[in-house]
Amino acid sequence: MDYEKLLSLCSELGYRLLESGGEIYRVEESVRYLLHAYGVETCDVFAIPSCLIVGLSAPGQKPITRVRRMPSHEIDIRRLESLNNLCRHLCAETPPLDDAWTRLNAVLCDQVQFAFPVQIFAYFLIGLAFCPFFGGGLGDALCSGGCTLAIGLCLHFMDRLGTNLFFKTIAGGFVAALLAVGLTVCGFGLHSDLIITGAIMALVPGIMITNVMRDIMAGDTLSGVIKLTESLLTGGGIALGTGLALTMTRVLWGVG
Amino acid sequence: MYHLPDFLPCLYALVACMAFCILYNIRGADMLIASVDGAFGWLVFVLLTPVVSSDVVRYFFSAVAISVYAEIAARIRKHPVTGYLLLAYIPLVPGAGIYNMMEFCISGQQDAFAATGLHTLGIAGALAVGVLMVSSGVRMYNIIVARRALRKKR
């Protein structure tokens, strides 16, 4: 058995699972099961949101370790599902390593994403749905949809420029609040605060703060703390962005 | 006791979940299944409103409801539960709470900051406990079933 190849395979699978939005425990368990399935008894897997470490020692060989650093990533449930499926099959069948690599590569190549206009439309829907959710009227909802659409476009272009999460959120909040006040002044919307609340739902780290509590309760304390910091930063970024825009409109034009 | 407009947010939640399906790349029938889970969570929340006064407790029961639904859906569709759960969370999660909290922090209103912060953490904790309780229960059940199968083989 070529243990280095096995280690590469397992760490790649774990890395991709983590990248697609898998939970910490799922990533650690999947890699551990896969290594056990290939007959490795002593192995250790450690994952946090930004890093994956896999180490194994085979009888009569030097222990080997692989470290993978995780950049910021997008959630892709479709890929998570196919990777999870692949992992289950590999554990059950334990095919030769070259076969397993081919199958993993096939899954990774098979990437389907919604087209860009569809994604932008999804952003519009988020604002449209969340504004009445918080009590806004039809006009407010449409304005809020416009704001989230602007957020979507803004995030897309900031992504292209390689900006980090914090500044992306500030820019998103800024654009949304500015547009919300503008649309209210023009008479399209009635309540700029409801429009902003609906619009920033496209940015808020609500899922992250819930995962924080889940990770901490499940024993992955370090992951929880990392995500807590990230969600506080994101929340702060939104507040800074919208605050900046509201102050600006108040000082410059006396509205908002 | 209940008024029809109280239930409209469920519809909005459904639409919002559909939108997030596109962003999270959830496709096909799963899109509808997961979105209905999100709307279902909010429905439970609304139904409990006259019965339970504390909203943190209501969030807890909603979390239990969505995770039971998600576990069943995952079992039937043979997909990991992650996608369903992640999506169903969306109407419930205290996203606006974090934003409000940081807004108070920046504008220097310390008391309001602490109050919103604790409330947000409380909601997040209630959701997490609800989901964890169901997933731990399922896990224990799986282990018991696996052990029984092993014993029968012997």
Boltz contact constraints between the chains, C-beta under 6 A:
constraints:
  - contact:
      token1: [A, 75]
      token2: [B, 24]
      max_distance: 6.0
  - contact:
      token1: [A, 76]
      token2: [B, 25]
      max_distance: 6.0
  - contact:
      token1: [A, 77]
      token2: [B, 24]
      max_distance: 6.0
  - contact:
      token1: [A, 77]
      token2: [B, 25]
      max_distance: 6.0
  - contact:
      token1: [A, 77]
      token2: [B, 26]
      max_distance: 6.0
  - contact:
      token1: [A, 77]
      token2: [B, 83]
      max_distance: 6.0
  - contact:
      token1: [A, 78]
      token2: [B, 25]
      max_distance: 6.0
  - contact:
      token1: [A, 78]
      token2: [B, 27]
      max_distance: 6.0
  - contact:
      token1: [A, 81]
      token2: [B, 79]
      max_distance: 6.0
  - contact:
      token1: [A, 84]
      token2: [B, 80]
      max_distance: 6.0
  - contact:
      token1: [A, 113]
      token2: [B, 25]
      max_distance: 6.0
  - contact:
      token1: [A, 114]
      token2: [B, 22]
      max_distance: 6.0
  - contact:
      token1: [A, 118]
      token2: [B, 22]
      max_distance: 6.0
  - contact:
      token1: [A, 119]
      token2: [B, 22]
      max_distance: 6.0
  - contact:
      token1: [A, 122]
      token2: [B, 19]
      max_distance: 6.0
  - contact:
      token1: [A, 122]
      token2: [B, 22]
      max_distance: 6.0
  - contact:
      token1: [A, 122]
      token2: [B, 23]
      max_distance: 6.0
  - contact:
      token1: [A, 125]
      token2: [B, 15]
      max_distance: 6.0
  - contact:
      token1: [A, 125]
      token2: [B, 19]
      max_distance: 6.0
  - contact:
      token1: [A, 126]
      token2: [B, 16]
      max_distance: 6.0
  - contact:
      token1: [A, 126]
      token2: [B, 19]
      max_distance: 6.0
  - contact:
      token1: [A, 129]
      token2: [B, 12]
      max_distance: 6.0
  - contact:
      token1: [A, 129]
      token2: [B, 15]
      max_distance: 6.0
  - contact:
      token1: [A, 129]
      token2: [B, 16]
      max_distance: 6.0
  - contact:
      token1: [A, 130]
      token2: [B, 16]
      max_distance: 6.0
  - contact:
      token1: [A, 132]
      token2: [B, 12]
      max_distance: 6.0
  - contact:
      token1: [A, 133]
      token2: [B, 9]
      max_distance: 6.0
  - contact:
      token1: [A, 133]
      token2: [B, 12]
      max_distance: 6.0
  - contact:
      token1: [A, 197]
      token2: [B, 96]
      max_distance: 6.0
  - contact:
      token1: [A, 200]
      token2: [B, 99]
      max_distance: 6.0
  - contact:
      token1: [A, 201]
      token2: [B, 95]
      max_distance: 6.0
  - contact:
      token1: [A, 204]
      token2: [B, 95]
      max_distance: 6.0
  - contact:
      token1: [A, 204]
      token2: [B, 99]
      max_distance: 6.0
  - contact:
      token1: [A, 206]
      token2: [B, 93]
      max_distance: 6.0
  - contact:
      token1: [A, 206]
      token2: [B, 94]
      max_distance: 6.0
  - contact:
      token1: [A, 206]
      token2: [B, 95]
      max_distance: 6.0
  - contact:
      token1: [A, 207]
      token2: [B, 89]
      max_distance: 6.0
  - contact:
      token1: [A, 207]
      token2: [B, 93]
      max_distance: 6.0
  - contact:
      token1: [A, 209]
      token2: [B, 98]
      max_distance: 6.0
  - contact:
      token1: [A, 209]
      token2: [B, 124]
      max_distance: 6.0
  - contact:
      token1: [A, 210]
      token2: [B, 89]
      max_distance: 6.0
  - contact:
      token1: [A, 210]
      token2: [B, 93]
      max_distance: 6.0
  - contact:
      token1: [A, 210]
      token2: [B, 124]
      max_distance: 6.0
  - contact:
      token1: [A, 210]
      token2: [B, 127]
      max_distance: 6.0
  - contact:
      token1: [A, 210]
      token2: [B, 128]
      max_distance: 6.0
  - contact:
      token1: [A, 213]
      token2: [B, 124]
      max_distance: 6.0
  - contact:
      token1: [A, 213]
      token2: [B, 125]
      max_distance: 6.0
  - contact:
      token1: [A, 213]
      token2: [B, 128]
      max_distance: 6.0
  - contact:
      token1: [A, 214]
      token2: [B, 128]
      max_distance: 6.0
  - contact:
      token1: [A, 217]
      token2: [B, 128]
      max_distance: 6.0
  - contact:
      token1: [A, 217]
      token2: [B, 132]
      max_distance: 6.0
  - contact:
      token1: [A, 235]
      token2: [B, 98]
      max_distance: 6.0
  - contact:
      token1: [A, 235]
      token2: [B, 99]
      max_distance: 6.0
  - contact:
      token1: [A, 235]
      token2: [B, 102]
      max_distance: 6.0
  - contact:
      token1: [A, 236]
      token2: [B, 102]
      max_distance: 6.0
  - contact:
      token1: [A, 238]
      token2: [B, 99]
      max_distance: 6.0
  - contact:
      token1: [A, 239]
      token2: [B, 99]
      max_distance: 6.0
  - contact:
      token1: [A, 239]
      token2: [B, 102]
      max_distance: 6.0
  - contact:
      token1: [A, 239]
      token2: [B, 103]
      max_distance: 6.0
  - contact:
      token1: [A, 239]
      token2: [B, 106]
      max_distance: 6.0
  - contact:
      token1: [A, 243]
      token2: [B, 106]
      max_distance: 6.0
